[in-house]
Amino acid sequence: MKRSSIALLLVTLFLVFMSNSCDEKIPKPAYSLDGDFATNIFKAILNSEAEDKNVVISPLSISTVTKMILAGADENTKSEIEDAYGKNVSSKQLVEDAENYLNWLKNREGSPIIELSNAFFYDKDNFNPLTTYKASLSQYFNASEFAEDFSNEEKALASLNGWVSEKTNERIPKILETINPDEVMFLVNALYLKADWKEGFVEDYTQPADFTLTNGNTSKVDMMYADRTINYFGDNDLEAIEIPYKDDEISMYLFRPKDGDLDGLISDFNFSKFDKISAEMKASRYMVYVPKFKVKYKNEEVKNSLMQLGIKDAFSNGANLSNMAEEKNISISRVVHKTYLSIDEKGTEGAAVTVGGVVLTSLPPKVAFNSPFVFVIADNQSKNMLFMGRISNPSED
């Protein structure tokens, strides 16, 4: 019997731009249930990459598509996905978690712009998703439906890639090059984040500076600078800062090891540690040095990383996706994740920020991210990790 397979496509985009504000506040959802799933998938993906490579993922995007699979899974296939989020969470709770966050995103306005879009594209002549599954994708994920003719590969790809391009404001114009003969459906998520700093960095203060690489060599990077009050955390092992975006809804958190052992920092990093550090930060004045960077990242083997988290059945001949379609011989073929992230000085007050001169006796302490570091861009209320990355060399795209 011929097997059919389903592919997962994830595209994420982050830009720092100017945007309009809105004073109306929409109530936020409670803490995300993603928890350690977010940090675990990040670490699993890093295991497949060279230590000197810049890696940026969206845990939220990967989690959203994983929950879209969960909505169609049953028996052990469902249990493995549930267990990846924790032993005390159910599939119903997880899909409702996705629904709650999407509803909040749909109703909020202003800065920052966060657009989370979902869709499913299927081969209308060879695959028929259950009506109940399509209803679940609509209810919990607000997913758009596209019935395509996969035998006309060029047209089907144009439809799918066109949707991706539209949802990322043309920053990611294409995610897929071909459709494999056994693939009958694609579950697609696109995350678009457009934000500006609460306090921008003055472009005139950005200067070339040395960045120490993992091999001990140095590379010249454009280092942004500010003398300001920031939220800071430091202990014997690491130091971290928070740089908020406009309206304080989301922030970028940067972490660097004091002894240079970034692998050790990442190994010990989990959601609880992130939550604890962000809660224990104290506001104080610092001279802050953060490199500008732009990262384009694509990973076509996220399937292997999800398997490291214990999600194995869904990718095997034994997959039970009986809540997805009447066909019994279906499994997940591949998971493709593509991101674009750009960080620079721009912000609401970026062009108008001024830093007064200080005398030597009043110089504040310095915190400089001039060696490999980890960052998290998170929603400060639900703690959803929109983006997470390791920057090994800011001078490389």
QUIVENTA-V349842 format. One record per pair of residues at least 6 apart in sequence whose C-alpha atoms are under 8 Angstrom apart, sorted by the first residue. I is the first residue (numbers start at 0). GAP is how many residues later the second one is. Records with the same first field share a line. If there is no record, write none. Layout:
# QUIVENTA-V349842
I=GAP ; GAP
This chain:
# QUIVENTA-V349842
0=328
1=327
2=179 ; 326 ; 327 ; 328
3=178 ; 179 ; 180 ; 325 ; 326 ; 327
4=177 ; 178 ; 179 ; 180 ; 325 ; 326 ; 327 ; 328
5=177 ; 178 ; 179 ; 180 ; 181 ; 324 ; 325 ; 326 ; 327 ; 328
6=176 ; 178 ; 179 ; 180 ; 325 ; 326 ; 327 ; 328 ; 329
7=57 ; 178 ; 179 ; 180 ; 324 ; 326 ; 327 ; 328
8=166 ; 177 ; 178 ; 179 ; 180 ; 326 ; 327 ; 328
9=51 ; 52 ; 55 ; 178 ; 179 ; 180 ; 325 ; 326 ; 327 ; 328
10=50 ; 153 ; 157 ; 161 ; 164 ; 177 ; 178 ; 179 ; 180 ; 326 ; 327 ; 328
11=45 ; 46 ; 49 ; 156 ; 178 ; 179 ; 180 ; 325 ; 326 ; 327 ; 328
12=155 ; 158 ; 159 ; 177 ; 178 ; 179 ; 180 ; 326 ; 327 ; 328
13=178 ; 179 ; 180 ; 181 ; 325 ; 326 ; 327 ; 328
14=178 ; 179 ; 180 ; 326 ; 327 ; 328
15=178 ; 179 ; 180 ; 181 ; 326 ; 327 ; 328 ; 330 ; 331
16=177 ; 178 ; 179 ; 329 ; 330
17=177 ; 178 ; 328 ; 329 ; 330
18=91 ; 92 ; 93 ; 94 ; 175 ; 176 ; 177 ; 329
19=90 ; 91
20=88 ; 89 ; 90
21=87 ; 88 ; 89
22=87
23=85
24=83
25=78 ; 81 ; 82
26=77
27=76 ; 353 ; 354
28=71 ; 72 ; 75 ; 352 ; 353
29=351 ; 352
30=350 ; 351 ; 352 ; 353
31=65 ; 350 ; 351 ; 352
32=52 ; 61 ; 64
33=26 ; 29 ; 51 ; 350
34=50 ; 236 ; 237
35=49 ; 234 ; 235 ; 236
36=22 ; 26 ; 47 ; 48
37=21 ; 22 ; 25 ; 233 ; 347
38=20 ; 230 ; 231 ; 232
39=230 ; 269
40=18 ; 264 ; 265 ; 268
41=15 ; 17 ; 346 ; 347
42=223 ; 224
43=261 ; 262 ; 264 ; 265
44=257 ; 260
45=9
48=6
50=163 ; 341
51=161 ; 162 ; 340 ; 341
52=338 ; 339 ; 340
53=241 ; 243 ; 335 ; 336 ; 337 ; 338 ; 339 ; 340 ; 342 ; 343
54=240 ; 242 ; 334 ; 335 ; 336
55=239 ; 240 ; 241 ; 283 ; 285 ; 331 ; 332 ; 333 ; 334
56=240 ; 280 ; 281 ; 282 ; 330 ; 331 ; 332
57=281 ; 327 ; 328 ; 329 ; 330
58=326 ; 327 ; 328 ; 329
59=324 ; 325 ; 326 ; 327
60=128 ; 129 ; 130 ; 325
61=275
63=34 ; 125
64=122 ; 123 ; 124
65=15
66=27 ; 28 ; 31
67=27 ; 69 ; 73 ; 119
69=8 ; 11 ; 12 ; 21 ; 25
70=20 ; 24 ; 62 ; 65 ; 66 ; 252 ; 253
71=61 ; 249 ; 250 ; 251 ; 252 ; 253
72=247 ; 248 ; 249 ; 250 ; 251
73=246 ; 247 ; 248 ; 249
74=245
75=237 ; 244
76=234 ; 235 ; 236 ; 237 ; 242 ; 243 ; 244
77=13 ; 242
79=230 ; 231 ; 232 ; 233
80=229 ; 230
81=7 ; 8 ; 9
82=6 ; 227
83=225 ; 226 ; 227
94=45
95=44
97=42 ; 43
98=40 ; 41 ; 42
101=14 ; 39 ; 40
104=9 ; 10 ; 11
110=83 ; 84 ; 85 ; 135 ; 136
111=81 ; 82 ; 83 ; 84 ; 133 ; 134 ; 135 ; 137 ; 138
112=79 ; 80 ; 81 ; 82
113=77 ; 78 ; 79 ; 80
114=75 ; 76 ; 77 ; 78
115=73 ; 74 ; 75 ; 76
116=25 ; 26 ; 50 ; 72 ; 73 ; 74
117=23 ; 24 ; 25 ; 26 ; 69 ; 70 ; 71 ; 72
118=24 ; 25 ; 26 ; 27 ; 68 ; 69 ; 70
119=23 ; 24 ; 25 ; 26 ; 65 ; 66 ; 67 ; 68
120=24 ; 25 ; 26 ; 27 ; 39 ; 64 ; 65 ; 66 ; 67
121=6 ; 24 ; 25 ; 26 ; 27 ; 28 ; 62 ; 63 ; 64
122=24 ; 25 ; 26 ; 27 ; 61 ; 62
123=23 ; 24 ; 25 ; 26
124=24
125=58
126=57 ; 58 ; 198 ; 200
127=197 ; 198
128=195 ; 196 ; 197
129=193 ; 194 ; 195 ; 196
131=191 ; 192
132=190 ; 191 ; 192
136=6
137=6
147=8
148=6 ; 7
149=6 ; 29 ; 34
152=25 ; 26
156=19 ; 20 ; 21 ; 22
160=12 ; 13 ; 14 ; 15
161=11 ; 12
163=6 ; 8 ; 9 ; 10 ; 11 ; 26
164=6 ; 7 ; 8 ; 9
165=7
166=23 ; 24 ; 25
167=22 ; 23 ; 24
170=169
171=167 ; 168
174=161 ; 163
182=150
194=50 ; 51 ; 152
195=49 ; 50 ; 150 ; 151 ; 152
196=46 ; 47 ; 48 ; 49 ; 149 ; 150 ; 151 ; 152 ; 153
197=46 ; 47 ; 48 ; 49 ; 50 ; 149 ; 150 ; 151
198=45 ; 46 ; 47 ; 148 ; 149 ; 150 ; 151 ; 154
199=145 ; 146 ; 147 ; 148 ; 149 ; 150 ; 151 ; 153
200=23 ; 24 ; 25 ; 143 ; 144 ; 145 ; 146 ; 149 ; 152
201=22 ; 23 ; 24 ; 143 ; 148 ; 149 ; 150 ; 151 ; 152
202=21 ; 142 ; 147 ; 148
204=19 ; 20 ; 21
205=16 ; 17 ; 18 ; 19
206=15 ; 16 ; 17
207=12 ; 13 ; 14 ; 15
208=11 ; 12 ; 13 ; 14
209=8 ; 9 ; 10 ; 11 ; 160
210=7 ; 8 ; 9 ; 10 ; 159 ; 160 ; 182
211=6 ; 7 ; 158 ; 159 ; 160
212=6 ; 158 ; 159 ; 179 ; 180
213=157 ; 158 ; 178
218=174 ; 176
219=175
220=70 ; 71 ; 173 ; 174
221=69 ; 70 ; 173
222=66 ; 67 ; 68 ; 69
223=64 ; 65 ; 66 ; 67 ; 68 ; 120 ; 121
224=62 ; 63 ; 64 ; 65
225=61 ; 62 ; 63 ; 129
226=58 ; 59 ; 60 ; 61 ; 128
227=57 ; 58 ; 59 ; 60
228=54 ; 55 ; 56 ; 57
229=11 ; 12 ; 13 ; 52 ; 53 ; 54 ; 55 ; 56
230=10 ; 11 ; 12 ; 50 ; 51 ; 52 ; 53
231=7 ; 8 ; 9 ; 10 ; 49 ; 50 ; 51 ; 52
232=6 ; 7 ; 8 ; 44 ; 45 ; 47 ; 48 ; 49
233=6
235=22
236=20 ; 21 ; 22
237=17 ; 18 ; 19 ; 20 ; 21 ; 27
238=16 ; 17 ; 18 ; 19
239=13 ; 14 ; 15 ; 16 ; 37
240=12 ; 13 ; 14 ; 40
241=9 ; 10 ; 11 ; 12 ; 36
242=8 ; 9 ; 10
243=6 ; 7 ; 8
244=6 ; 7
245=101 ; 102
247=132
248=130 ; 131 ; 132
249=127 ; 128 ; 129 ; 130
250=126 ; 127 ; 128 ; 129
251=123 ; 124 ; 125 ; 126
252=122 ; 123 ; 124 ; 125
253=119 ; 120 ; 121 ; 122
254=118 ; 119 ; 120
255=6 ; 9 ; 113 ; 115 ; 116 ; 117 ; 118
256=8 ; 116
259=111 ; 112
261=110 ; 111
265=108
274=108
284=79 ; 80
285=78 ; 79 ; 80 ; 81
286=77 ; 78 ; 79 ; 80
287=78 ; 79 ; 80
288=77 ; 78 ; 79 ; 80 ; 81
289=78 ; 79 ; 80
290=78 ; 79 ; 103
291=50 ; 51 ; 52 ; 53 ; 102
292=49 ; 50 ; 51 ; 101 ; 102 ; 103 ; 104
293=46 ; 47 ; 48 ; 49 ; 100 ; 102 ; 103
294=44 ; 45 ; 46 ; 47 ; 101 ; 102
295=42 ; 43 ; 44 ; 45 ; 101
296=41 ; 42 ; 43
297=38 ; 39 ; 40 ; 41
298=37 ; 38 ; 39
299=34 ; 35 ; 36 ; 37
300=33 ; 34 ; 35
301=32 ; 33 ; 34 ; 35
302=12 ; 31 ; 32
305=6
312=6 ; 7
313=6 ; 7 ; 17 ; 18
314=16 ; 17 ; 18
315=15 ; 16
316=12 ; 13 ; 14
317=13
318=10 ; 11 ; 12
319=8 ; 10 ; 11
320=7 ; 9 ; 10
321=6
370=21
371=18 ; 19 ; 20 ; 21
372=17 ; 18 ; 19
373=14 ; 15 ; 16 ; 17
374=13 ; 14 ; 15 ; 16
375=9 ; 10 ; 11 ; 12 ; 13
376=8 ; 9 ; 10 ; 11
377=6 ; 7 ; 8 ; 9
378=6 ; 7
